[in-house]
Amino acid sequence: MYIKVAAQINQPVATVWEYVASIDRHVEWMADAESIEFTTPHTSGVGAAFVCVTKVGPFRLRDIMTVTEWSTARVIGIQHVGLVTGHGHFLLNDAAQGMTEFTWEEWLTFPWWMGGPVGAFAAKPVLRWIWKRNLQRCKARCEVVA
């Protein structure tokens, strides 16, 4: 399953990056993320690994993730290796007048007990809606920082 959402944030990339690069703070703006616990000594950069307890409706799972790409003020790439597998990234681009285009893309595979491809098909609009709202929450928090 592939999902892409995006939002324009009324802050420069450096400001948005400062907030988004703090992975432990993702629970502040991701409504589906209940907690984040790092399993590595470092909490940023390639190789940082963590468990995110994620809850969507009646489903709660421990999403095991590793940072696979880290380009300061540009991209954070993640590999999902728990029950739901796949990869995704946050991409920040300069937009007009000092704004930031924040794009979030995920390629995910659901396990059989979550319906596999059929479950993913059913979950896609729900996850898309949640992640769009998450980006709006991130936008609101970044814009308050100024």
Backbone bond lengths (Angstrom), bond angles and torsions (degrees), N, CA, C in turn:
res aa  C-N    CA-C-N  psi(-1)  N-CA   C-N-CA  omega(-1)  CA-C   N-CA-C  phi
1 M - - - 1.437 - - 1.525 108.30 -
2 Y 1.294 116.21 135.12 1.459 122.42 178.92 1.519 108.94 -117.22
3 I 1.343 115.98 131.59 1.458 122.13 176.62 1.521 108.35 -133.26
4 K 1.324 114.83 136.58 1.463 121.30 176.07 1.516 108.44 -134.35
5 V 1.331 115.88 128.20 1.461 121.80 174.31 1.520 107.56 -132.93
6 A 1.322 116.12 157.14 1.461 119.92 -178.76 1.522 109.86 -151.28
7 A 1.326 114.75 157.11 1.462 121.29 176.52 1.517 109.00 -149.96
8 Q 1.320 115.23 148.99 1.463 120.30 172.66 1.513 107.89 -97.30
9 I 1.326 115.45 129.76 1.460 122.04 -178.80 1.517 108.42 -113.14
10 N 1.314 115.67 132.20 1.465 121.65 -176.75 1.525 111.63 -81.56
11 Q 1.316 114.42 57.33 1.461 123.40 176.10 1.521 107.67 -151.87
12 P 1.331 117.06 153.73 1.468 118.83 176.39 1.532 111.15 -68.90
13 V 1.316 115.44 160.42 1.467 121.81 -177.94 1.531 111.39 -53.77
14 A 1.317 118.18 -41.87 1.472 120.62 -177.28 1.532 111.59 -58.66
15 T 1.316 117.08 -39.57 1.468 121.16 179.82 1.524 110.92 -68.79
16 V 1.327 116.41 -44.48 1.466 120.85 179.48 1.522 109.51 -65.18
17 W 1.320 117.02 -43.37 1.466 120.68 179.54 1.525 110.86 -59.14
18 E 1.312 117.57 -44.24 1.461 121.24 -178.72 1.532 110.66 -55.38
19 Y 1.314 116.87 -38.53 1.462 120.86 179.86 1.532 111.54 -77.96
20 V 1.321 117.31 -48.49 1.468 122.16 -174.52 1.536 111.80 -70.73
21 A 1.321 117.74 -30.21 1.462 120.99 -178.49 1.527 112.40 -69.20
22 S 1.319 117.86 -16.31 1.471 121.80 175.06 1.521 108.12 -85.04
23 I 1.328 115.65 87.10 1.466 121.09 -173.98 1.523 111.55 -57.26
24 D 1.320 117.45 -36.99 1.464 119.57 -179.66 1.529 112.26 -63.45
25 R 1.315 117.95 -19.49 1.471 121.65 179.02 1.532 112.46 -87.17
26 H 1.317 118.34 -3.07 1.472 120.11 -179.50 1.522 111.78 -60.76
27 V 1.331 117.66 -26.62 1.465 119.53 178.13 1.528 111.54 -65.74
28 E 1.332 118.10 -18.21 1.464 121.39 178.00 1.523 111.97 -70.92
29 W 1.330 116.56 -31.02 1.462 118.47 -174.99 1.525 114.18 -120.08
30 M 1.320 117.65 -8.81 1.468 120.94 176.75 1.530 108.59 -99.92
31 A 1.310 116.54 104.85 1.461 121.27 -176.53 1.525 112.28 -61.39
32 D 1.333 117.94 -28.01 1.461 121.58 -178.56 1.524 113.10 -86.61
33 A 1.321 118.37 -7.57 1.470 122.37 179.66 1.524 109.06 -96.56
34 E 1.332 115.86 112.86 1.470 119.89 -178.97 1.519 112.85 -84.88
35 S 1.345 116.33 -38.62 1.464 119.61 -179.42 1.521 109.14 -157.72
36 I 1.328 114.17 157.22 1.467 121.42 175.79 1.519 107.31 -132.20
37 E 1.344 115.61 128.82 1.457 121.96 178.25 1.528 108.07 -129.41
38 F 1.321 116.06 119.59 1.457 120.15 -179.73 1.519 110.93 -75.27
39 T 1.323 115.33 141.87 1.459 121.87 177.91 1.526 111.27 -110.38
40 T 1.323 115.76 5.21 1.461 122.52 175.81 1.529 107.80 -124.47
41 P 1.335 116.93 157.34 1.471 119.01 178.66 1.533 112.64 -65.55
42 H 1.323 117.46 -31.19 1.466 119.47 -179.87 1.535 109.91 -95.92
43 T 1.321 115.05 145.61 1.460 121.05 -173.65 1.525 113.07 -113.01
44 S 1.316 116.24 10.37 1.464 120.49 176.40 1.524 108.47 -151.19
45 G 1.316 114.49 163.36 1.456 120.01 178.36 1.516 112.51 85.04
46 V 1.337 114.26 168.23 1.459 120.76 -179.12 1.528 109.43 -58.78
47 G 1.321 115.57 134.14 1.452 121.99 179.14 1.520 114.57 97.63
48 A 1.324 117.50 -17.00 1.470 119.03 175.75 1.526 107.40 -60.81
49 A 1.320 116.26 133.60 1.464 120.61 -177.86 1.520 109.18 -129.11
50 F 1.329 115.48 147.65 1.454 119.93 -177.40 1.520 110.69 -157.27
51 V 1.324 113.72 163.67 1.452 121.64 174.22 1.524 106.62 -113.10
52 C 1.320 115.58 126.57 1.460 121.30 177.00 1.528 107.47 -112.36
53 V 1.322 116.02 118.54 1.459 119.13 173.70 1.526 106.25 -78.87
54 T 1.334 114.42 117.48 1.459 122.41 -174.77 1.520 109.38 -114.80
55 K 1.333 115.96 137.26 1.456 120.43 179.07 1.525 109.34 -132.09
56 V 1.329 114.81 123.34 1.461 122.25 174.83 1.519 106.51 -131.35
57 G 1.332 116.10 112.22 1.461 119.95 -177.04 1.514 110.01 57.10
58 P 1.334 117.55 -130.65 1.467 120.01 -178.25 1.532 113.23 -80.76
59 F 1.334 117.18 -4.53 1.465 120.75 -176.21 1.521 110.80 -94.13
60 R 1.330 115.50 127.94 1.464 121.90 174.02 1.518 106.04 -129.61
61 L 1.319 115.75 129.56 1.459 118.50 178.05 1.507 111.13 -144.94
62 R 1.303 113.68 160.45 1.464 121.62 176.42 1.524 106.75 -94.52
63 D 1.305 115.55 104.72 1.459 121.98 -179.01 1.522 107.70 -86.73
64 I 1.331 116.81 112.36 1.460 122.69 -178.17 1.527 107.99 -92.43
65 M 1.334 115.97 121.24 1.465 120.31 -173.34 1.520 112.02 -131.90
66 T 1.326 114.33 149.29 1.458 122.59 174.85 1.521 108.36 -131.22
67 V 1.324 115.87 136.46 1.466 120.42 176.27 1.525 107.91 -74.68
68 T 1.329 116.09 123.53 1.466 121.73 -178.39 1.522 112.95 -109.88
69 E 1.313 116.20 -14.59 1.471 120.77 -179.99 1.517 108.12 -147.21
70 W 1.332 115.49 136.30 1.462 120.30 -179.43 1.517 107.01 -149.08
71 S 1.284 116.97 106.29 1.454 122.57 176.76 1.529 106.34 -123.04
72 T 1.318 116.12 107.38 1.460 121.73 -173.07 1.519 112.27 -48.84
73 A 1.334 113.90 131.29 1.468 124.10 179.38 1.530 112.65 62.63
74 R 1.345 116.60 22.00 1.459 119.44 -177.94 1.525 113.64 -138.01
75 V 1.359 117.31 -58.67 1.471 119.03 -172.45 1.530 112.19 -150.43
76 I 1.323 114.87 144.31 1.459 123.24 167.97 1.527 105.71 -125.16
77 G 1.323 116.45 119.38 1.462 121.92 177.79 1.514 110.14 -106.62
78 I 1.325 115.92 142.32 1.468 122.19 -175.29 1.522 110.14 -130.22
79 Q 1.332 115.92 141.83 1.465 122.85 171.24 1.519 107.38 -110.25
80 H 1.329 117.27 127.24 1.467 123.04 175.98 1.528 107.56 -95.14
81 V 1.328 116.96 124.53 1.464 119.85 -178.09 1.526 112.90 -125.46
82 G 1.315 118.06 12.53 1.460 121.47 179.18 1.515 110.70 -86.79
83 L 1.324 116.25 -145.09 1.463 121.16 179.51 1.524 111.33 -63.46
84 V 1.320 116.10 -42.29 1.467 120.90 172.02 1.522 105.43 -92.86
85 T 1.324 116.97 125.87 1.463 120.59 -177.80 1.524 109.95 -111.96
86 G 1.308 115.48 164.36 1.452 120.16 177.53 1.515 111.00 142.68
87 H 1.320 114.29 -160.03 1.458 119.76 179.26 1.524 109.50 -151.42
88 G 1.310 114.25 163.22 1.457 119.84 179.37 1.509 110.12 -162.47
89 H 1.322 114.88 175.92 1.461 118.72 175.76 1.528 111.49 -157.08
90 F 1.319 113.19 155.63 1.459 122.66 169.35 1.519 104.93 -104.04
91 L 1.312 116.18 131.17 1.458 121.62 -179.67 1.518 108.71 -125.35
92 L 1.320 116.78 126.10 1.458 122.23 178.17 1.519 109.15 -110.17
93 N 1.321 115.74 130.05 1.463 121.70 177.94 1.513 109.99 -130.68
94 D 1.331 115.36 145.35 1.462 119.85 173.47 1.518 109.18 -63.50
95 A 1.307 115.37 135.49 1.462 121.62 174.58 1.529 107.11 -120.02
96 A 1.293 116.27 179.10 1.464 121.66 -176.56 1.527 112.02 -58.00
97 Q 1.314 115.58 145.83 1.466 124.29 170.95 1.526 113.61 54.15
98 G 1.324 116.87 45.74 1.451 120.90 174.81 1.518 115.34 73.68
99 M 1.302 116.71 17.69 1.460 120.94 179.03 1.526 110.12 -94.79
100 T 1.334 115.41 167.62 1.461 122.11 179.45 1.512 110.11 -122.02
101 E 1.323 116.09 133.69 1.457 122.03 170.55 1.527 106.49 -94.81
102 F 1.330 116.79 115.22 1.468 123.31 -179.18 1.525 106.77 -104.52
103 T 1.331 116.65 114.14 1.459 122.43 179.03 1.523 108.55 -112.19
104 W 1.332 115.66 134.04 1.466 122.74 179.54 1.517 106.69 -122.52
105 E 1.335 116.71 119.66 1.462 122.09 178.47 1.529 109.40 -124.20
106 E 1.337 115.31 140.58 1.470 121.59 177.59 1.527 109.43 -138.13
107 W 1.330 115.12 141.31 1.462 123.49 171.48 1.526 105.01 -121.79
108 L 1.331 117.73 108.54 1.461 121.56 -172.56 1.521 112.17 -124.00
109 T 1.329 115.59 149.46 1.464 122.92 174.49 1.519 107.70 -122.78
110 F 1.331 115.76 127.69 1.460 121.61 -179.94 1.530 110.07 -90.54
111 P 1.343 116.77 146.85 1.468 119.75 176.52 1.532 110.25 -72.33
112 W 1.317 116.54 165.44 1.463 121.48 -177.88 1.521 112.26 -57.49
113 W 1.364 117.25 -38.94 1.464 119.80 -176.09 1.520 112.89 -70.54
114 M 1.337 116.75 -12.82 1.469 120.89 172.99 1.525 109.90 -100.99
115 G 1.321 116.27 14.06 1.463 120.61 176.25 1.513 114.74 93.41
116 G 1.335 118.42 1.94 1.468 120.72 179.54 1.516 110.91 53.61
117 P 1.350 117.54 -134.79 1.471 120.83 -178.40 1.532 113.32 -62.49
118 V 1.325 117.47 -33.02 1.468 120.37 179.06 1.529 109.67 -68.61
119 G 1.329 116.59 -43.28 1.460 120.77 176.65 1.515 111.55 -62.56
120 A 1.328 116.38 -40.00 1.467 120.45 178.24 1.521 110.62 -63.75
121 F 1.320 116.39 -41.70 1.472 121.00 178.63 1.531 110.01 -60.02
122 A 1.329 116.47 -43.98 1.463 120.87 -179.68 1.531 111.72 -69.76
123 A 1.333 116.80 -35.01 1.461 121.21 -177.16 1.525 113.31 -78.67
124 K 1.316 117.10 -23.88 1.461 120.43 -173.44 1.529 113.94 -52.80
125 P 1.341 120.11 -51.28 1.467 117.98 -179.07 1.533 112.53 -65.37
126 V 1.326 116.94 -31.87 1.463 120.57 178.85 1.526 109.63 -67.78
127 L 1.340 116.58 -49.75 1.464 120.58 179.85 1.521 111.19 -62.94
128 R 1.307 117.00 -40.78 1.476 120.72 178.11 1.527 109.82 -58.75
129 W 1.321 116.97 -44.98 1.460 121.85 179.95 1.533 110.59 -63.02
130 I 1.342 116.43 -45.85 1.473 121.03 179.72 1.522 110.26 -61.63
131 W 1.327 117.15 -45.78 1.462 120.13 -176.80 1.523 111.88 -70.06
132 K 1.320 118.09 -32.90 1.471 119.69 174.14 1.528 110.00 -63.30
133 R 1.328 115.18 -42.77 1.470 119.08 176.68 1.521 110.63 -64.66
134 N 1.328 117.50 -39.55 1.464 120.40 177.57 1.525 110.70 -58.32
135 L 1.323 116.67 -44.14 1.466 119.22 178.99 1.524 111.21 -64.15
136 Q 1.316 117.63 -34.98 1.468 120.34 176.58 1.531 110.46 -66.32
137 R 1.322 116.89 -37.19 1.470 120.79 176.08 1.528 110.35 -66.65
138 C 1.325 116.99 -41.27 1.467 120.98 176.66 1.525 109.86 -61.85
139 K 1.313 115.93 -45.22 1.471 121.77 178.41 1.524 110.61 -56.37
140 A 1.318 116.62 -48.84 1.459 121.22 -178.92 1.526 111.17 -60.11
141 R 1.336 116.66 -42.56 1.470 120.02 -179.14 1.531 110.91 -69.13
142 C 1.322 117.14 -40.89 1.477 119.87 179.99 1.525 111.05 -66.24
143 E 1.310 116.43 -37.03 1.466 120.08 -177.06 1.526 111.61 -74.18
144 V 1.331 117.77 -23.17 1.473 121.63 175.78 1.525 110.38 -74.86
145 V 1.333 115.72 -29.26 1.479 121.62 -178.03 1.524 111.54 -56.53
146 A 1.320 116.77 -33.13 1.478 121.00 -173.27 1.499 113.88 -62.69
